[in-house]
Amino acid sequence: MRVQLVSTWHVPLSRRPLIAGGCALALCVVFPATARSDARASATTTVFREAGGPLDMTVITPSVNLSGDAGQAVTIRAGWEADIVSGASVRVVDNPSSEVDAITSATKLDDLRNTATGGVTLRSDLASLDLDYSYGHESDYRSHSFRIGGRAELFERNTGLDLAYARGFDRVCNLAQPRAQEAVDRQAMPTSSGCFDSDERESLDLSIQTFQGGWTQAWAPVFTTQTTVTVQLLDGYQGNPYRAVWLGRSAAQENHPNNRARYAAGLGTRLWIKPLAGALQTFGRLYRDTWDIQSLTAELAYEQRLGGSVRLRARARYYTQTGAAFFSDDYVRFPRGQFFTGDRELSPMSSWTFGGRAEWTPAPGDDGKIGFLRGLRLVGKFDVLIYSFDDFHYGQAAVPNDSAFVATLSLESTF
């Protein structure tokens, strides 16, 4: 089952450094040392936890990324990531039988997503070109995607221009219902059993195209800005096949429009405060889409150096959005035409995020190394999210799982 952790446009930990180290050693063999050749490896684990009453969601995301330089102008990279999902979610939204049943009858879910990635970077002194491909696989979802991106540095490297295009070819499993001629007749899929290999299931396409441009400018040695513009076009099935909405006499699988265009523009700033050896950072983002959702994101952060090896960062972020044009908290009394949704993240909502980040980069010895490594970095992050869903309810009950935390631990090494 797909899990959308944030409304945006997301191996045991003790063994992963050993795995990464072994893979990096293999890269050293594939990419023999040159004047500036490096082999790099990183192992990361992220834990997302959201809970409230009977509703909960836990996602553990381990990943390993490897890269190596093949000479002066080429870097090759590969990676693996998994989402290990477990929890419970409401299957029929706005079920009016009682304000308790909709939540206490939540359906348990478990799933595993694996994603493999590979890419290459070609670079000259002032420009680079990235080519990437990824394949994702889970019980009810398949995805192929590629990305091409370029960067150029101008005016003595004070200006950076970025352009990127990404294309996704996804397939979503759904319940085959050839006799259901209207959306209100379609039933939610009970399980992912038989997906992609049974006549009782069908495969629906989803096409995703993303265009992005960026401009980074150093206005002064202590002040930098970054502007980004993103356009995303989606065409195909975009609902949750497991979720149904109460429409009066019966519940039907939620029905979303097949087409969606998303537009976003962001501006970030970074001011270096020399007496404090720290940096003040701000970020703002405006978003709108053709489903009539508009959102605003504002973030304030401060990063501080402690000595030469430790960096600390604290941040606070606020997010607010309007609801989709077809969202209703009660489709029996307030229908919204042919489309209907049980997705709380398509309702008017807001959230606060408070978090911190700590980074430790030990200083090398007299030989320029840290043991047998050329570089080492350990990063830990922790965020607390608080949601507000004033216009979304399960029957008469408010959303109980209105807070979450995200914790990340990452080890990066250079050989």
N, C-alpha and C positions, 0 to 999 in steps of 0.2 A: 504494500500500500504506500502510495506517495505521501510524504509528510512535508508540509510547508511550514517551516519554523518561524519565519518572519515575513511579514507582508512587505516585500521589497521586490526589487528586481535587480545564505543560508551556510588482531594478534595481541595479546596481553601487553599492557604498557611496559612491564618489567622486561619483556623479551625484545621489544621493538628496537631499542638502540643496538642490540647485538645483530639483529637482522639488517639494519641500515648499515652498520659497520662492515658486515660481510659483503653486502652489495656494493658499497663504495670501494672495497678492495678489488672487486671484480672490475669496476670502472677504471681503476688505476691500470689494470692490465690491458683493457680495451683502448684506453687513451693514454699512451705513454707520455711521460713528462716532457714538456717543452719549456720554452722561456716563460710562458704565462699559462701553462696548462694546469687546470685544477680538476679534481673529482670531488663532488659535493654530495652529501646525503643528509636527509632530515627525516625524523620520525615524530609524528604528532598524534596526540589523542585529544579529542574534544568530547565533553559530556554535556548534553542538554537535558534538563529535567524540568518538567512542568507538572504540577499536581494541584488538586483541589477536590475534596470529597472523593467520590468513586472515579472521577476522571483523572487520568494521569497520562503522561507521555515521557518516555526516556529514549534518547537517541545517543548512542555511543559511536563516535566516528574516528576510527584509526586510519592513519594514512602514512605512506612512505614515498618519498620523492628522491630521485637520483638524477644527477646531471654530470656531464664531463665535457671538457674542452677538447676538440679535435683540431689542434693547431691554433692559429691566431684568430681566425674569423668564424669558427663554427662551434656551437654548443649543442649537444644532444641531451635530451632529458626524457625520463620516463617516471611514471608514478602509479600508485594504486591507492584507492580510498574505498572505505566501506561505511555504510550506515546500518547499525544494528538497532532496530526499532522494536519497542515493546510498549504497551499501554492499553488504554481503553478510550473509546470515543462513542458519542451518541449517534445511533443509526438513523433514528427518525426525529428530526428537529420539529419543534412546536407540537408534539403529540399532546393533545389536551386532556388525556385520561386522568392525569393528576400531575401536580408539579414535581412529584418525586420520581415517578416511573421513568420519565424520559432520561433521567440521569442514572438511576440505580440499575436500569436495564442496559447500560452501556456495554458495547461489544468489545471483548478483548481482541487485541491484534498483535501480531509478531511478524516481522519481515526482515529481510537482509538484502541490501543493495550493494553491489560491487561495481566499481568504476575503474577502468584502466585508461591511462593517458600516455601520450607520447608526443614529442615535439622537437623542433630544431630551431635554433636562432642563427641567422647569418648577419654578420655585422662588419661595418667598416669603421673608420675613425669617428665619424659623426652621425652614423645612421645604423639602424638595425631592422631586421625583418624576422617576425616570429610566425611559425607554422605549427599548429597543434591539432591533435585529434583525440577524441575520447569516446569510449563505449561503455554504456551503463546497462546493467542487467539486474532485474529483480523479478519477483514472482509474477507481477502484473504490469510490468513496464519495461520497455526496451528503448534505448536512445543511442543514436549516433550523432556526433557533432564535430565540426571542425571550426577552427578560428585562424584568421590571418590578420596580423597586425604589424604596423610599421611605426618607427620613431625616428625623428630627425632632430639634431641639436644645432642651433644657429646662434649667431652673434656671440661668439666666444663662449658657447655653451650656456648662456644666460636664458635662452629660450628653447623650450622643448615642445614639439608638436607630435601628437599621437593620433593615428587612425586605425580602426579595427572593424572587422566584419566577422560575425559568427553565424553559423547555420546549423540548426538542429533538426534531425529527422527522428521523431519519437513515435512510438506505438503504445497505445493504452488498451489494456484488456477490459472488456465489458461483457455483461450478460447478453447473450444473443436472444432477441425478442422480435422475431419477424412479424408476429401478429399485432404488435403494439404500434398502431399507425400514428398515434398522437403521443406527445411527451407526457401527458398526464396519465397515460396507461403503462409507462415503463416502470419496472420494479428495480429496486436496488440489487446489486450483485451480492450474494450472501458470502462467498469466499473467493479466493483466487485460484481455487482448485480447478485444474483443467485449462488454465489460461494458455493460449497460443497453441494448444494441441487437442482441443475438444470442440465438437460441433455445438456444444452448449455455451460456448464463449465466442465473442467476435473481437477483432482487432481494429481499433480506430486510430487514425493518423493525427498527429499534431506537428505542424511545421512552425519553427521558431527562427526568426531572423533578427539579428541585433546589429545595429550600427552605432559606433561610438567614436567621438572625437574629443581630444584633450589638448589643453594649452597650459604648460607650466612656465612661469616667468619669475626669474630672480630680479626683483626691482632694486634690491640693495643687498649687500653681503648678509644682512640680518633679516630680510623680509622676502618671502616667496608666496606666490599664489598659484593655485591650480584650478582651472575651469574645465568641466566635463559636460558634454551633451550626449544623451543616449536616446535612441529610438529603437523600439522593439515591436515587431509585427508577429502576431500569433494567428494561426489558422488551423482549426481542428477542434477536437474534443478537449475541453478544459474544465470539466467537472470532476467530482469525486464519485466513482461508480458505486461505492458502498453506502453513500449517504442519501437518505430520502427526506422529503418535506411533506408535512401534513397539509392537505389541500381541502379538507372538509370531510368527505366520506371515506377517503382513502389516502394513502401516502404514495408519492411517486418519486422516482429518482430525480435528483436535482437537475435542472436544465439550464445550462449557460449558453450564451451566444458562442458561435464558432469562431468569430473574428474579434480580435482585440488589438488595438494599437496603443502603445505606451510611450510617453514622452517624459524625459527628465532632464533637468539642468542643475548642476551643482557647482558651488564655489567654496574652495578651501583656502585658508591662509595659515602661514606659519611665521611667527615673529621670534627671533632668537634674542633672549635677554642675557647679554654677556655677563653682567655682574653676578647673576644667579646661576650661570651655566645651564640655563633651562630654556624651553621654548613654549610659547603660548600658541595654541592651535584653535581655529574655529572652522566650522563647516556648516553650510546651508544647502538645502536641496528642495526644489519644487518639482512636483510630479502631477501629471494628468493623463487620463486614458479615455478611450472611446466608450467605456462602460460608465463614464461620468464620475469616476473616483478622482478626487484631487487631494494632494497631501503636501505637508510641509515637514521637513526635518531640520532640526537645529542642534548643533553639538558644540560643546566647549571642552577643551582638554588642555592639560599642562603636562609637559615632560621635563624631567629633571635628571641631570647627570650627577652621580655620586662617585667621585674619584674617576678613574679611567675605565672601570670595568662594569659599573652598574648603572642602569637607566630605569627610572620609574615613571609611569604615566598614569594619570587619573583622568576620567572623562565623565561627562553627563550629557545625555542625549534625550531630546523630546521629539516625539512623532505624533502627528495628528492627521486624520483623513476623513473625508466624507464617505458616504455609502454609495454602492453601485446603484444605477438608475432603477434596476429591477429588484433591489433588496426590499424585503418587508419582514417585519418581526412577526406578522400573523397574516399568512396568505388567504386564510378563510375570510377575514374581515376586510383586509386591505390587499387585494391582488394587484400584481404589477404587469399584467399582460401575459405573454407566452412564456416568459422566463421566470425561474424561481430558484432560490439558492438556500442552502443550509450552512454556508460557510460564514463563520463569524468574522473573518477577515475581509469580507465584502460589505460589512456593516460600518456605520460611523464608529470610529474607535480612536483611541489615543494610547500612548505608552511612554513610560520613562525608562531609561537605561542608565544604570550607574555601574562603573567598572574601573578596573585597574589592570596594569600590565607591569611586569618586572622582567628585566632582561639582564643576564649576566654574561659578559664576554671576558674570560680570564686573559690576562696579559701574557704574551709569549715569553719564553726564556731567552737567554743570550743567543741561542741558536735560531731564534725566530720561530720556534715551534712550541706546542703545548703537548709534551710527551711525543708521540709519533704523529700528532695532528698539526696541520698548518693553521687551523682555526677552529674555534669551538664557541657555540652560543647556546644558552639555555633560556627559554622564554616561558613564562607562565602568565596566564590571563584569567580574569574572573569578571563576569558581568551578572548583574541582577536586573531583571525586567519586570515591570509592573504595568499590567494592561488595564484599560478601562473600556468596557463594552456596555454603555448605558442603554443602547437601543437593541440589544440582542439578548434573547432569553430562550431557555429550554422550557416550553410551556409557560408557566408563571415563575419559574426559578431563574435567578440570575446566574451568570457564568461563574462556576465555583473555582475553576482553574485559571485564575487571573494573575498569576505570577510565575516566574521561571528563573532559572540560573543557567549560565553557560560557563564551563571551566575548560581551559585548554593548557596543555603542557607540550612543549616542543623542544627537541634537541636537534641542533644543526651542526654539522661538522664538515671541515674541508681537509682534503688529503693532498 
